[in-house]
């Protein structure tokens, strides 16, 4: 019997990263090998990010305490025993304690048994104890089920619903809330979740169609890699002694799928994250150095939004919750959203893959892209103008770009403006003709000014929360058919 994982209803946002682009003088002739168009770049799944080792230190915006409740159920009534769950809790507890957490462990090998009453009481106590700059974490390693379509997690006596866990965590004033569930996700019924809990990062050990495998080393594969990420600060891509949540997720994304195939060739396991309307901050998951003996405050968040670190991140706006779901069929999509404004290719029935779009969804001025694979919704993204909601003014954009360059090449202009707040670019160039929000609410994206500096060219400004990271001039691609 496999372990089963609960699947929230939230659907994925495909992360769009602007294609690597040539930087060239504004008066150069268009090159023949034009860059990837905006439409084509919707299909990219590779992120282009600055070198982590060269990233400047991030500003600390919150310091507090970290609390964790870890639940492992080796034997639940009517279920196949999962003895490795005891090791999951014990070993992860040790790693989290070293990373600055005050941990409460519930398992058959601990003083507190993983009963429904004990688990819920522990989560509620932690939630109430945490303050507005603190972090709370719930980790569970056990069987799951979905009788009657209600997602459940098995405990020693009676199961707990996923909604109970989320609501208990949502009641906390904690700044950062993380729920980690290590179990399979291959049971029909786990593909819906009615509770919308904002700003709760749910880390899932695998995708909806996969099982969560065990390691030959006495723990689950997912938890083994998670412990490695914390041990010796292996996941610290930006060597600053702090493990950002995104760094930990990146480590999981790089190692869990490869380890699954290593242990059982041909098998697949891909961790995912879901979060609705995340706060504009970057959570610190753990510290690389042991906390002070007096258990004083540690860094819990730094400037910048959560960035996409997993191939299966599901980071969306609340406007889309309940309207589209992963695995939704074409017929169900049209029943929920109506016919798309464009899309469904002629060979959709044969290939099962396509991209369709809805204009003015989820808000006016946005374009909602829905991606299909195997005749089912696999992800969505929103294309909009980001924080700039005005109309595009071609004359202002051309004059503004000439002002930005001030006789320099585009390359020199780009280097000079790295770190400039995006609002300053909007003040000079005006609102773009098109823009791409890489992640809902993240402050990351690309603003595109068509026919600037002249007809047939386009200026692309790529930005992160810290400001501009590059400016390029590209040949415009033909509009998508």
C-alpha positions in Angstrom: 0.0 0.0 0.0 1.4 3.4 -0.9 1.4 6.5 1.1 -1.1 9.0 -0.3 -0.7 12.8 -0.6 -3.3 15.5 -0.4 -3.6 17.8 -3.3 -4.8 21.4 -2.9 -7.1 22.8 -5.5 -4.7 25.6 -6.4 -3.3 25.3 -9.8 0.2 26.0 -11.0 1.6 29.2 -12.4 4.0 28.4 -15.1 7.1 30.4 -14.4 8.1 32.6 -17.3 11.6 33.8 -17.5 12.5 36.2 -20.3 14.6 34.5 -22.9 18.3 35.4 -22.9 18.6 38.3 -25.2 21.3 40.1 -27.2 22.2 43.5 -25.9 23.0 45.8 -28.8 23.2 49.5 -29.7 19.8 51.0 -30.4 20.8 52.0 -33.9 22.1 48.6 -35.0 20.3 46.8 -37.8 18.0 44.0 -36.8 19.8 40.7 -36.6 18.5 37.7 -38.6 18.5 35.4 -35.6 15.8 37.2 -33.6 15.2 36.3 -29.9 12.5 34.2 -28.5 9.2 36.0 -28.7 7.0 36.7 -25.7 4.5 34.1 -26.9 7.2 31.5 -27.5 8.8 32.2 -24.1 5.6 31.1 -22.4 6.9 27.6 -23.1 10.2 28.0 -21.4 10.8 26.2 -18.1 14.3 27.3 -17.5 14.9 30.3 -15.3 17.6 32.8 -16.1 18.7 34.3 -12.8 21.7 36.3 -11.6 24.6 34.2 -10.3 23.6 33.4 -6.7 27.2 33.7 -5.5 27.4 37.3 -6.7 24.0 38.3 -5.3 24.3 41.2 -2.8 23.3 40.6 0.9 19.5 40.9 1.4 18.0 43.3 3.9 16.6 41.6 7.0 13.0 42.6 7.5 12.0 40.3 10.4 13.7 38.5 13.3 11.8 36.1 15.6 11.6 32.5 16.7 11.0 29.3 14.8 8.6 26.6 16.0 7.8 23.2 14.5 5.4 20.3 15.1 6.6 17.1 13.5 4.1 14.2 13.3 5.1 10.6 12.2 2.7 7.7 12.3 4.3 4.3 12.0 1.1 2.3 12.7 -2.4 3.6 12.0 -5.5 1.4 12.4 -6.2 -0.5 9.3 -3.1 0.7 7.5 0.1 -0.9 6.4 2.8 -0.1 8.9 5.3 2.7 8.0 8.2 2.2 10.4 10.4 4.7 8.6 8.1 7.5 9.6 9.6 7.3 13.1 13.1 8.0 11.6 11.6 10.8 9.4 10.5 12.6 12.5 13.5 11.9 14.7 16.2 12.8 12.1 14.4 15.8 10.7 13.8 17.0 14.2 17.5 17.0 14.9 18.2 18.9 11.7 15.6 21.5 12.4 16.7 22.0 16.0 20.2 22.7 14.7 18.7 25.2 12.3 17.0 27.2 15.0 13.7 25.5 15.6 11.9 24.8 18.9 10.5 21.3 17.9 7.6 19.3 19.3 7.8 15.7 18.1 4.8 13.3 18.0 5.4 9.6 17.1 5.3 6.2 18.7 9.0 6.6 19.7 8.3 10.0 21.5 6.6 10.8 24.7 3.6 12.2 22.9 1.7 9.8 20.7 0.4 11.0 17.3 -3.3 10.9 18.2 -5.8 13.3 16.7 -6.2 15.2 20.0 -2.5 15.5 20.6 -1.6 16.6 17.1 -4.3 19.2 16.9 -3.5 20.5 20.3 0.2 20.7 19.5 -0.4 22.7 16.3 -2.9 25.0 18.0 -0.5 25.6 20.9 2.4 26.4 18.5 0.1 28.7 16.4 -1.0 30.7 19.5 2.6 30.9 20.9 4.1 32.4 17.7 4.3 36.2 17.3 4.0 38.4 14.2 7.7 38.0 13.3 7.9 34.3 14.0 7.8 31.2 11.8 5.7 28.0 12.3 6.2 24.7 10.6 4.1 21.6 10.5 5.6 18.4 9.1 3.6 15.1 8.7 4.8 11.7 7.5 1.9 9.2 7.4 -0.8 7.6 5.2 -3.4 9.7 3.6 -6.9 9.0 2.2 -9.8 10.8 0.7 -13.1 9.0 1.6 -16.0 10.9 0.2 -13.5 13.3 -1.4 -12.4 14.7 2.0 -8.6 14.7 2.3 -7.4 13.0 5.5 -4.1 12.2 7.1 -4.0 9.0 9.2 -3.1 9.3 12.9 -2.9 6.8 15.7 -6.6 6.8 16.5 -8.7 8.8 14.0 -7.6 10.8 11.0 -7.3 14.5 10.7 -8.6 16.5 7.8 -6.2 18.7 5.8 -8.6 21.6 6.4 -8.2 21.2 10.2 -4.5 21.6 9.9 -4.6 24.6 7.6 -7.2 26.4 9.7 -5.2 25.8 12.9 -2.2 27.3 11.2 -4.1 30.2 9.6 -5.2 31.3 13.1 -1.6 32.1 14.0 -0.3 35.7 13.7 3.1 34.1 12.6 4.8 35.9 9.7 5.8 32.6 8.0 3.7 29.5 7.9 4.9 26.3 6.2 3.2 22.9 6.0 5.2 19.9 4.7 3.4 16.7 3.8 5.4 13.6 2.8 3.1 11.0 1.3 1.9 9.8 -2.1 -0.5 11.7 -4.3 -1.8 9.0 -6.6 -5.3 8.5 -5.2 -8.2 10.1 -7.0 -10.0 12.5 -4.6 -6.8 14.3 -3.5 -7.1 16.6 -6.5 -9.6 19.0 -4.8 -9.2 21.1 -1.7 -11.9 23.6 -0.8 -10.1 25.6 1.9 -8.4 28.7 0.7 -5.8 29.6 3.3 -3.7 32.6 2.1 0.0 32.9 2.6 0.5 29.3 3.8 3.3 27.5 1.9 2.3 23.9 1.4 5.3 21.7 0.4 4.3 18.5 -1.2 6.7 15.6 -1.7 5.5 14.7 -5.2 3.1 15.6 -7.9 -0.6 14.5 -8.1 0.2 11.5 -10.3 3.1 10.2 -8.3 4.1 8.2 -5.2 6.4 9.3 -2.4 9.1 6.7 -2.4 11.2 5.4 0.5 15.0 5.6 0.7 17.1 2.5 1.3 18.6 4.5 4.2 15.6 4.1 6.6 13.7 7.3 5.8 11.6 8.6 3.0 13.4 9.8 -0.1 11.9 13.3 0.2 12.8 13.7 3.8 16.3 12.3 3.2 16.9 15.1 0.7 15.3 17.7 3.0 17.6 16.7 5.9 20.6 16.9 3.5 19.5 20.4 2.5 19.8 21.5 6.1 22.9 19.5 7.1 26.1 21.5 6.6 24.0 24.2 4.9 24.1 22.2 1.6 21.3 24.2 0.1 22.8 27.7 0.8 23.2 28.8 -2.9 23.9 32.4 -1.8 26.6 31.8 0.9 25.2 34.0 3.6 24.6 31.5 6.4 20.8 31.6 5.9 18.7 29.0 4.1 15.9 30.8 2.3 12.8 28.7 1.7 13.4 29.0 -2.0 17.0 27.7 -1.6 15.7 24.6 0.2 13.0 24.1 -2.5 15.6 24.5 -5.2 17.8 21.8 -3.5 14.7 19.5 -3.4 14.0 20.1 -7.0 17.5 19.3 -8.1 17.9 16.1 -6.0 14.6 14.4 -5.3 13.8 13.5 -9.0 17.4 12.3 -9.6 17.4 10.3 -6.4 14.1 8.6 -7.2 15.4 7.4 -10.5 18.7 6.3 -8.9 16.9 4.2 -6.3 14.4 2.8 -8.8 15.3 3.4 -12.4 12.4 4.8 -14.4 10.5 6.1 -11.4 9.4 9.7 -11.0 9.0 12.0 -8.0 8.8 15.8 -8.2 8.2 18.0 -5.2 5.7 20.8 -5.4 4.8 24.0 -3.5 1.4 25.6 -3.3 0.6 29.1 -1.9 -2.2 31.6 -2.5 -1.4 35.3 -2.4 2.0 35.0 -0.7 3.3 38.0 1.3 5.9 40.1 -0.4 8.9 38.7 1.5 11.3 35.8 1.3 11.0 33.4 4.2 14.2 32.1 5.9 13.6 28.4 6.4 16.6 27.7 8.7 20.0 29.0 9.8 23.3 27.4 8.9 24.9 28.0 12.3 23.5 26.7 15.7 21.3 29.2 17.5 22.4 31.1 20.5 22.2 29.2 23.8 19.6 31.7 25.1 17.4 30.9 22.0 17.3 34.5 21.0 15.6 35.8 17.8 16.8 34.6 14.4 16.2 35.9 11.0 12.8 34.8 9.7 12.4 36.9 6.5 14.5 39.0 4.2 13.5 41.5 1.5 12.1 40.2 -1.8 9.2 37.9 -2.6 9.2 34.2 -2.8 10.6 33.2 -6.2 9.9 30.1 -8.1 12.3 27.3 -7.1 10.4 24.1 -8.0 9.4 22.9 -11.5 6.0 22.4 -10.0 5.4 25.6 -7.9 1.8 26.5 -7.7 1.8 30.2 -6.7 -1.4 31.9 -7.7 -3.8 34.7 -7.1 -6.9 34.2 -5.0 -9.0 35.2 -8.0 -8.3 31.9 -9.6 -9.0 29.6 -6.7 -11.9 27.4 -7.4 -12.2 28.4 -11.0 -9.6 26.2 -12.6 -8.0 23.0 -11.2 -5.1 20.8 -12.2 -6.2 17.8 -14.3 -9.3 19.7 -15.5 -10.5 18.6 -18.9 -11.2 20.9 -21.8 -14.9 20.4 -21.4 -14.7 21.2 -17.7 -12.6 24.3 -18.3 -15.1 25.7 -20.8 -18.0 24.9 -18.4 -16.3 26.9 -15.7 -14.6 29.7 -17.7 -16.5 29.8 -21.0 -14.8 29.4 -24.4 -11.3 30.8 -24.5 -10.7 33.9 -26.6 -8.0 32.0 -28.6 -6.4 28.6 -28.7 -7.0 25.0 -29.1 -4.9 24.0 -32.0 -6.0 21.8 -34.8 -3.9 18.9 -33.6 -5.0 19.2 -29.9 -7.0 15.9 -30.1 -3.9 14.1 -31.3 -1.2 15.6 -29.2 -3.2 16.5 -26.0 -1.0 19.6 -25.7 -2.0 23.2 -26.3 -2.1 26.8 -24.9 -5.4 28.7 -24.7 -6.0 32.3 -23.5 -8.7 34.3 -21.8 -8.6 38.1 -22.1 -9.4 40.3 -19.0 -8.9 37.4 -16.7 -8.6 37.3 -13.7 -8.6 41.1 -13.8 -9.2 43.7 -16.5 -6.1 44.0 -18.7 -4.8 40.6 -17.9 -4.5 37.6 -20.2 -4.9 34.2 -18.5 -2.9 31.5 -20.3 -4.0 27.9 -19.6 -1.6 25.1 -20.6 -2.7 21.6 -21.5 -0.8 18.3 -21.5 -2.3 14.9 -22.0 -5.7 16.6 -22.5 -5.6 18.0 -19.0 -4.8 21.4 -17.4 -1.2 21.2 -16.3 -0.5 24.9 -15.3 -1.7 28.5 -15.8 -0.1 31.9 -15.8 -1.3 35.5 -15.9 0.2 38.0 -18.4 -0.4 41.6 -17.5 1.3 44.9 -17.0 2.3 44.4 -13.5 2.1 47.5 -11.3 1.8 49.8 -14.3 -1.9 50.0 -15.3 -1.8 53.0 -17.7 -1.9 53.0 -21.5 1.1 52.6 -23.7 2.3 55.9 -25.2 4.6 55.2 -28.2 6.0 58.8 -28.4 6.8 58.9 -24.7 8.4 55.5 -24.8 10.7 56.3 -27.7 11.7 59.7 -26.2 12.2 58.1 -22.8 14.4 55.4 -24.1 16.6 57.9 -25.8 16.8 59.8 -22.5 17.8 56.6 -20.7 20.5 55.8 -23.2 21.8 59.3 -23.4 24.2 58.4 -26.2 25.4 55.1 -24.7 24.9 51.7 -26.1 22.1 49.6 -24.8 24.6 47.3 -23.1 26.2 50.3 -21.2 22.7 51.6 -20.4 21.7 48.2 -19.0 24.8 48.0 -16.8 24.2 51.5 -15.5 20.6 50.9 -14.6 20.9 47.6 -12.8 19.2 47.9 -9.5 17.1 51.0 -10.5 13.5 50.7 -9.1 11.1 49.7 -11.8 8.9 52.7 -11.0 11.7 55.0 -12.2 11.6 53.2 -15.6 7.8 53.6 -15.8 8.2 57.3 -15.0 10.6 57.7 -17.9 9.2 55.3 -20.5 5.6 55.3 -19.4 3.6 52.1 -19.2 4.6 49.2 -21.5 2.7 47.8 -24.4 3.0 44.4 -22.8 4.5 42.9 -19.6 4.9 39.5 -18.1 4.4 38.8 -14.4 6.7 35.9 -13.7 4.9 35.1 -10.5 1.7 36.4 -9.1 2.4 39.2 -6.6 6.2 38.6 -6.7 7.4 41.9 -8.2 9.4 40.0 -10.8 8.7 40.3 -14.5 9.5 41.8 -17.9 8.1 45.1 -19.3 8.0 45.2 -23.1 7.8 48.3 -25.2 6.9 47.4 -28.8 8.2 49.4 -31.8 10.8 51.1 -29.5 13.3 52.6 -30.3 11.8 52.3 -33.8 9.3 50.3 -35.8 10.0 46.6 -35.7 12.1 46.6 -32.6 11.1 46.2 -28.9 12.7 47.2 -25.7 12.5 44.6 -22.9 13.2 45.6 -19.3 13.6 42.6 -17.0 13.2 43.3 -13.3 13.3 41.6 -9.9 12.0 43.0 -6.6 15.4 44.6 -6.1 15.0 46.5 -9.4 16.2 46.3 -13.0 18.5 43.4 -13.9 18.7 43.9 -17.6 17.6 46.0 -20.6 17.7 44.8 -24.2 16.6 45.7 -27.7 15.3 42.9 -29.8 13.7 42.3 -33.2 10.0 41.9 -32.8 8.6 38.5 -33.5 5.6 37.8 -35.7 2.4 37.8 -33.7 1.3 34.4 -32.5 -1.3 32.8 -34.8 
